[in-house]
């Protein structure tokens, strides 16, 4: 029987939302094994002087837990 876990992370980019998602996913695969997918649950941007400074996304990453037997 498979058991999955979901972990939440926030990633940022000065380029755009797509880049923030890619950075977040690329970082997750360095630490988590058996990733089966992710869900973008929030999109935000910081603005200074009417210009976007940073794009931020919140990801919920799902991965399967390994059996220890």
NUBA-832441 format. One record per residue: residue in three letters; z, x, y of N, C-alpha, C in turn; residue number from 1. Coordinates in nm, 3 decimals, decimal comma, padded with zeros to 5 digits, always signed. Layout:
ALA:Z:X:Y:Z:X:Y:Z:X:Y:NUM
...
//
This chain:
UNK:+00,000:+00,084:-00,117:+00,000:+00,000:+00,000:+00,000:+00,089:+00,124:1
UNK:-00,086:+00,059:+00,217:-00,096:+00,137:+00,341:+00,000:+00,082:+00,446:2
UNK:+00,061:+00,175:+00,518:+00,147:+00,139:+00,630:+00,094:+00,212:+00,752:3
UNK:+00,079:+00,139:+00,860:+00,026:+00,197:+00,983:+00,133:+00,200:+01,091:4
UNK:+00,112:+00,289:+01,185:+00,201:+00,299:+01,300:+00,114:+00,297:+01,425:5
UNK:+00,170:+00,247:+01,534:+00,100:+00,244:+01,662:+00,182:+00,324:+01,762:6
UNK:+00,116:+00,415:+01,831:+00,182:+00,492:+01,935:+00,106:+00,473:+02,066:7
UNK:+00,177:+00,471:+02,176:+00,117:+00,446:+02,306:+00,112:+00,576:+02,386:8
UNK:+00,000:+00,598:+02,454:-00,011:+00,715:+02,540:-00,088:+00,681:+02,666:9
UNK:-00,067:+00,760:+02,769:-00,136:+00,743:+02,897:-00,216:+00,870:+02,923:10
UNK:-00,342:+00,852:+02,961:-00,429:+00,966:+02,991:-00,490:+00,945:+03,130:11
UNK:-00,523:+01,056:+03,196:-00,576:+01,049:+03,332:-00,698:+01,138:+03,347:12
UNK:-00,782:+01,102:+03,444:-00,902:+01,180:+03,474:-00,937:+01,161:+03,621:13
UNK:-00,994:+01,263:+03,681:-01,044:+01,249:+03,818:-01,190:+01,206:+03,818:14
UNK:-01,251:+01,198:+03,698:-01,394:+01,166:+03,685:-01,418:+01,017:+03,670:15
UNK:-01,346:+00,951:+03,579:-01,367:+00,808:+03,557:-01,285:+00,758:+03,439:16
UNK:-01,292:+00,624:+03,417:-01,217:+00,563:+03,308:-01,265:+00,612:+03,172:17
UNK:-01,396:+00,622:+03,153:-01,448:+00,670:+03,025:-01,395:+00,809:+02,992:18
UNK:-01,391:+00,895:+03,091:-01,341:+01,030:+03,071:-01,192:+01,029:+03,038:19
UNK:-01,117:+00,941:+03,100:-00,973:+00,930:+03,071:-00,952:+00,885:+02,926:20
UNK:-01,032:+00,789:+02,880:-01,021:+00,744:+02,741:-01,054:+00,859:+02,646:21
UNK:-01,160:+00,931:+02,675:-01,201:+01,044:+02,590:-01,091:+01,151:+02,587:22
UNK:-01,034:+01,183:+02,702:-00,926:+01,283:+02,706:-00,805:+01,237:+02,626:23
UNK:-00,770:+01,110:+02,638:-00,656:+01,057:+02,563:-00,681:+01,063:+02,414:24
UNK:-00,800:+01,023:+02,371:-00,833:+01,026:+02,228:-00,838:+01,170:+02,176:25
UNK:-00,903:+01,258:+02,251:-00,912:+01,399:+02,210:-00,774:+01,461:+02,193:26
UNK:-00,682:+01,425:+02,279:-00,544:+01,477:+02,268:-00,474:+01,417:+02,147:27
UNK:-00,495:+01,288:+02,122:-00,429:+01,222:+02,009:-00,471:+01,284:+01,876:28
UNK:-00,598:+01,318:+01,860:-00,644:+01,373:+01,731:-00,590:+01,514:+01,707:29
UNK:-00,538:+01,580:+01,810:-00,477:+01,712:+01,790:-00,340:+01,700:+01,724:30
UNK:-00,275:+01,586:+01,738:-00,139:+01,568:+01,689:-00,129:+01,468:+01,574:31
UNK:-00,207:+01,361:+01,580:-00,197:+01,253:+01,482:-00,306:+01,265:+01,376:32
UNK:-00,269:+01,238:+01,251:-00,368:+01,234:+01,142:-00,393:+01,089:+01,103:33
UNK:-00,504:+01,066:+01,039:-00,540:+00,934:+00,984:-00,553:+00,825:+01,091:34
UNK:-00,607:+00,860:+01,208:-00,629:+00,760:+01,313:-00,736:+00,662:+01,265:35
UNK:-00,706:+00,534:+01,279:-00,802:+00,431:+01,238:-00,863:+00,358:+01,357:36
UNK:-00,806:+00,375:+01,475:-00,861:+00,310:+01,594:-00,764:+00,315:+01,710:37
UNK:-00,809:+00,264:+01,823:-00,722:+00,254:+01,939:-00,763:+00,135:+02,023:38
UNK:-00,671:+00,091:+02,107:-00,692:-00,023:+02,195:-00,653:+00,018:+02,336:39
UNK:-00,744:-00,001:+02,431:-00,711:+00,028:+02,571:-00,639:-00,095:+02,625:40
UNK:-00,512:-00,077:+02,659:-00,431:-00,191:+02,702:-00,414:-00,200:+02,853:41
UNK:-00,448:-00,092:+02,925:-00,433:-00,097:+03,070:-00,526:+00,004:+03,136:42
UNK:-00,579:-00,035:+03,250:-00,667:+00,050:+03,331:-00,608:+00,051:+03,472:43
UNK:-00,588:+00,168:+03,530:-00,534:+00,178:+03,666:-00,603:+00,292:+03,738:44
UNK:-00,598:+00,288:+03,869:-00,651:+00,398:+03,948:-00,560:+00,417:+04,069:45
UNK:-00,543:+00,543:+04,110:-00,468:+00,570:+04,232:-00,569:+00,595:+04,344:46
UNK:-00,536:+00,544:+04,462:-00,626:+00,550:+04,577:-00,554:+00,616:+04,695:47
UNK:-00,623:+00,709:+04,760:-00,573:+00,772:+04,882:-00,688:+00,772:+04,983:48
UNK:-00,661:+00,725:+05,104:-00,761:+00,719:+05,209:-00,890:+00,650:+05,164:49
UNK:-00,872:+00,537:+05,096:-00,982:+00,453:+05,051:-01,075:+00,520:+04,951:50
UNK:-01,026:+00,622:+04,882:-01,103:+00,687:+04,777:-01,020:+00,698:+04,650:51
UNK:-01,084:+00,676:+04,535:-01,014:+00,687:+04,407:-00,984:+00,834:+04,381:52
UNK:-00,857:+00,861:+04,355:-00,813:+00,998:+04,328:-00,801:+01,026:+04,178:53
UNK:-00,755:+00,924:+04,104:-00,731:+00,944:+03,962:-00,746:+00,812:+03,887:54
UNK:-00,810:+00,819:+03,772:-00,826:+00,705:+03,683:-00,726:+00,723:+03,569:55
UNK:-00,655:+00,614:+03,533:-00,555:+00,621:+03,426:-00,578:+00,509:+03,326:56
UNK:-00,562:+00,542:+03,199:-00,570:+00,441:+03,094:-00,448:+00,452:+03,004:57
UNK:-00,406:+00,340:+02,951:-00,301:+00,336:+02,851:-00,366:+00,297:+02,720:58
UNK:-00,346:+00,381:+02,618:-00,406:+00,358:+02,486:-00,297:+00,331:+02,384:59
UNK:-00,323:+00,238:+02,293:-00,239:+00,219:+02,175:-00,320:+00,270:+02,057:60
UNK:-00,274:+00,380:+02,000:-00,346:+00,447:+01,892:-00,282:+00,408:+01,759:61
UNK:-00,366:+00,361:+01,665:-00,319:+00,321:+01,533:-00,355:+00,430:+01,432:62
UNK:-00,256:+00,467:+01,351:-00,283:+00,566:+01,245:-00,204:+00,530:+01,120:63
UNK:-00,258:+00,569:+01,005:-00,193:+00,541:+00,878:-00,089:+00,648:+00,848:64
UNK:+00,026:+00,604:+00,800:+00,130:+00,697:+00,759:+00,096:+00,752:+00,621:65
UNK:+00,126:+00,877:+00,598:+00,097:+00,941:+00,470:+00,209:+00,912:+00,372:66
UNK:+00,172:+00,897:+00,246:+00,271:+00,882:+00,140:+00,340:+01,016:+00,116:67
UNK:+00,469:+01,013:+00,092:+00,542:+01,139:+00,071:+00,569:+01,165:-00,077:68
UNK:+00,511:+01,086:-00,161:+00,534:+01,101:-00,305:+00,445:+01,208:-00,362:69
//
